[in-house]
Amino acid sequence: MMGMVDEELIVLALTVITKDLELARRIVEAAKDGVIEEGEIQESLKLSVTNLRVMLYQMQDSNLVVQLGAKEDDNGNYLSFWRINKDVARSFLIRKLKKTKSELIKRKEEDLSGEYYVCAADPSHARLSFDEIIRGMESGSPTCPVCGAMLEPVNREEVISSIDSMIRLIDEAMNVLEEG
């Protein structure tokens, strides 16, 4: 069985792929000695064969699992065996954190150099630059393209502060991962 730190790292790495912490935990728990038998895990996780394979191939693309091979069972079904590649979990997480940090720095630069507006009803609907607002004014008043609500300016200081906090958290996480 994997050590606790290794297990936690692979759970985190698989969570990045599956976007589901509980599912990632169940995958690691179901993997006997780090090996996943597709049929057993499919039954255990209550996933369709298609969804499970898509997820496994996504993990394989990130080198988090390696396909060991397949064999035919008594019913004529092919059973694939996969091994969790715990050795790359740390480097995978560091790469993802670096990429996220880079994207946050880019976003911070955008917010510092421009003026942005969001939907007043639901800020997740739209984020438009001042230039986009001006272009949209040609067709009427500036409203959310999703729901039609008014747009309001983004509080730049709040956004920058939030981005800076996220960057600090990423730096702390990378330091922990790189020291481990």
MARFIFI-155047 format. One record per residue (C-alpha): x, y, z. Coordinates in steps of 0.05 Angstrom, whole numbers, plus 5000, padded with zeros to 4 digits. Example, Ala and Ser with C-alpha at 12.3 -4.5 7.8 and 13.67 -1.06 7.14 Angstrom:
2
<rec u="5246" v="4910" w="5156"/>
<rec u="5273" v="4979" w="5143"/>
END
This chain:
180
<rec u="5000" v="5000" w="5000"/>
<rec u="5023" v="5071" w="4987"/>
<rec u="5051" v="5114" w="5043"/>
<rec u="5006" v="5168" w="5072"/>
<rec u="5042" v="5226" w="5039"/>
<rec u="5043" v="5189" w="4972"/>
<rec u="4970" v="5173" w="4979"/>
<rec u="4951" v="5245" w="4995"/>
<rec u="4991" v="5270" w="4936"/>
<rec u="4960" v="5221" w="4887"/>
<rec u="4890" v="5237" w="4914"/>
<rec u="4903" v="5311" w="4902"/>
<rec u="4931" v="5297" w="4832"/>
<rec u="4872" v="5253" w="4814"/>
<rec u="4825" v="5306" w="4841"/>
<rec u="4854" v="5356" w="4791"/>
<rec u="4834" v="5308" w="4736"/>
<rec u="4767" v="5283" w="4762"/>
<rec u="4747" v="5349" w="4794"/>
<rec u="4717" v="5306" w="4850"/>
<rec u="4757" v="5296" w="4915"/>
<rec u="4712" v="5239" w="4940"/>
<rec u="4717" v="5202" w="4873"/>
<rec u="4793" v="5210" w="4874"/>
<rec u="4796" v="5181" w="4945"/>
<rec u="4753" v="5122" w="4925"/>
<rec u="4798" v="5108" w="4864"/>
<rec u="4860" v="5106" w="4909"/>
<rec u="4825" v="5063" w="4961"/>
<rec u="4800" v="5015" w="4907"/>
<rec u="4869" v="5008" w="4876"/>
<rec u="4900" v="4947" w="4909"/>
<rec u="4975" v="4957" w="4913"/>
<rec u="4967" v="5015" w="4865"/>
<rec u="4935" v="4972" w="4811"/>
<rec u="4866" v="4985" w="4784"/>
<rec u="4825" v="4930" w="4752"/>
<rec u="4775" v="4966" w="4707"/>
<rec u="4716" v="4921" w="4721"/>
<rec u="4724" v="4922" w="4797"/>
<rec u="4734" v="4997" w="4800"/>
<rec u="4676" v="5010" w="4753"/>
<rec u="4630" v="4969" w="4798"/>
<rec u="4658" v="5002" w="4861"/>
<rec u="4652" v="5073" w="4834"/>
<rec u="4585" v="5062" w="4800"/>
<rec u="4610" v="5093" w="4735"/>
<rec u="4592" v="5073" w="4665"/>
<rec u="4648" v="5038" w="4627"/>
<rec u="4652" v="5098" w="4580"/>
<rec u="4658" v="5149" w="4635"/>
<rec u="4710" v="5107" w="4672"/>
<rec u="4752" v="5098" w="4609"/>
<rec u="4749" v="5172" w="4592"/>
<rec u="4773" v="5188" w="4663"/>
<rec u="4828" v="5136" w="4660"/>
<rec u="4852" v="5162" w="4593"/>
<rec u="4854" v="5233" w="4620"/>
<rec u="4895" v="5207" w="4679"/>
<rec u="4940" v="5170" w="4629"/>
<rec u="4950" v="5234" w="4588"/>
<rec u="4978" v="5266" w="4652"/>
<rec u="5019" v="5203" w="4666"/>
<rec u="4982" v="5192" w="4732"/>
<rec u="4963" v="5122" w="4711"/>
<rec u="4996" v="5072" w="4664"/>
<rec u="4957" v="5018" w="4628"/>
<rec u="4988" v="4951" w="4643"/>
<rec u="4949" v="4910" w="4593"/>
<rec u="4883" v="4876" w="4582"/>
<rec u="4855" v="4806" w="4583"/>
<rec u="4790" v="4774" w="4564"/>
<rec u="4746" v="4748" w="4619"/>
<rec u="4700" v="4687" w="4617"/>
<rec u="4644" v="4729" w="4587"/>
<rec u="4686" v="4756" w="4530"/>
<rec u="4694" v="4825" w="4560"/>
<rec u="4762" v="4858" w="4559"/>
<rec u="4788" v="4877" w="4627"/>
<rec u="4842" v="4930" w="4630"/>
<rec u="4891" v="4937" w="4686"/>
<rec u="4922" v="5003" w="4705"/>
<rec u="4976" v="5023" w="4755"/>
<rec u="4973" v="5088" w="4793"/>
<rec u="5038" v="5125" w="4778"/>
<rec u="5047" v="5156" w="4846"/>
<rec u="5118" v="5178" w="4830"/>
<rec u="5094" v="5234" w="4785"/>
<rec u="5039" v="5262" w="4830"/>
<rec u="5086" v="5314" w="4862"/>
<rec u="5114" v="5339" w="4795"/>
<rec u="5044" v="5338" w="4764"/>
<rec u="5017" v="5382" w="4821"/>
<rec u="5076" v="5430" w="4817"/>
<rec u="5066" v="5437" w="4741"/>
<rec u="4992" v="5451" w="4751"/>
<rec u="5006" v="5502" w="4806"/>
<rec u="5058" v="5537" w="4763"/>
<rec u="5009" v="5541" w="4705"/>
<rec u="4954" v="5568" w="4751"/>
<rec u="5002" v="5619" w="4780"/>
<rec u="5022" v="5642" w="4710"/>
<rec u="4949" v="5650" w="4691"/>
<rec u="4935" v="5689" w="4755"/>
<rec u="4994" v="5736" w="4741"/>
<rec u="4968" v="5747" w="4670"/>
<rec u="4898" v="5761" w="4698"/>
<rec u="4927" v="5810" w="4749"/>
<rec u="4964" v="5847" w="4694"/>
<rec u="4899" v="5851" w="4654"/>
<rec u="4861" v="5878" w="4713"/>
<rec u="4915" v="5929" w="4728"/>
<rec u="4917" v="5954" w="4657"/>
<rec u="4842" v="5957" w="4641"/>
<rec u="4773" v="5970" w="4667"/>
<rec u="4725" v="5912" w="4671"/>
<rec u="4651" v="5903" w="4682"/>
<rec u="4610" v="5844" w="4707"/>
<rec u="4537" v="5826" w="4709"/>
<rec u="4504" v="5858" w="4769"/>
<rec u="4456" v="5799" w="4777"/>
<rec u="4510" v="5745" w="4773"/>
<rec u="4583" v="5763" w="4763"/>
<rec u="4597" v="5694" w="4734"/>
<rec u="4554" v="5710" w="4673"/>
<rec u="4601" v="5758" w="4639"/>
<rec u="4665" v="5798" w="4648"/>
<rec u="4672" v="5851" w="4595"/>
<rec u="4727" v="5901" w="4583"/>
<rec u="4711" v="5975" w="4575"/>
<rec u="4725" v="5968" w="4500"/>
<rec u="4675" v="5911" w="4495"/>
<rec u="4624" v="5954" w="4531"/>
<rec u="4635" v="6011" w="4482"/>
<rec u="4627" v="5965" w="4422"/>
<rec u="4564" v="5937" w="4454"/>
<rec u="4535" v="6007" w="4464"/>
<rec u="4525" v="6011" w="4389"/>
<rec u="4468" v="5961" w="4397"/>
<rec u="4437" v="5994" w="4458"/>
<rec u="4454" v="6000" w="4532"/>
<rec u="4509" v="5957" w="4562"/>
<rec u="4476" v="5896" w="4592"/>
<rec u="4496" v="5825" w="4609"/>
<rec u="4496" v="5783" w="4546"/>
<rec u="4470" v="5723" w="4586"/>
<rec u="4412" v="5752" w="4626"/>
<rec u="4404" v="5824" w="4605"/>
<rec u="4419" v="5853" w="4674"/>
<rec u="4458" v="5917" w="4681"/>
<rec u="4534" v="5914" w="4683"/>
<rec u="4574" v="5943" w="4741"/>
<rec u="4648" v="5960" w="4746"/>
<rec u="4693" v="5908" w="4778"/>
<rec u="4725" v="5929" w="4844"/>
<rec u="4797" v="5927" w="4819"/>
<rec u="4829" v="5930" w="4888"/>
<rec u="4787" v="5872" w="4912"/>
<rec u="4804" v="5829" w="4851"/>
<rec u="4879" v="5845" w="4857"/>
<rec u="4878" v="5829" w="4931"/>
<rec u="4843" v="5763" w="4917"/>
<rec u="4893" v="5745" w="4862"/>
<rec u="4952" v="5763" w="4908"/>
<rec u="4923" v="5718" w="4962"/>
<rec u="4916" v="5660" w="4913"/>
<rec u="4987" v="5670" w="4888"/>
<rec u="5013" v="5669" w="4960"/>
<rec u="4975" v="5604" w="4972"/>
<rec u="5003" v="5573" w="4909"/>
<rec u="5074" v="5594" w="4929"/>
<rec u="5065" v="5562" w="4997"/>
<rec u="5037" v="5498" w="4966"/>
<rec u="5095" v="5495" w="4916"/>
<rec u="5146" v="5505" w="4972"/>
<rec u="5115" v="5447" w="5011"/>
<rec u="5114" v="5403" w="4949"/>
<rec u="5185" v="5420" w="4928"/>
<rec u="5212" v="5408" w="4999"/>
<rec u="5177" v="5340" w="5004"/>
END
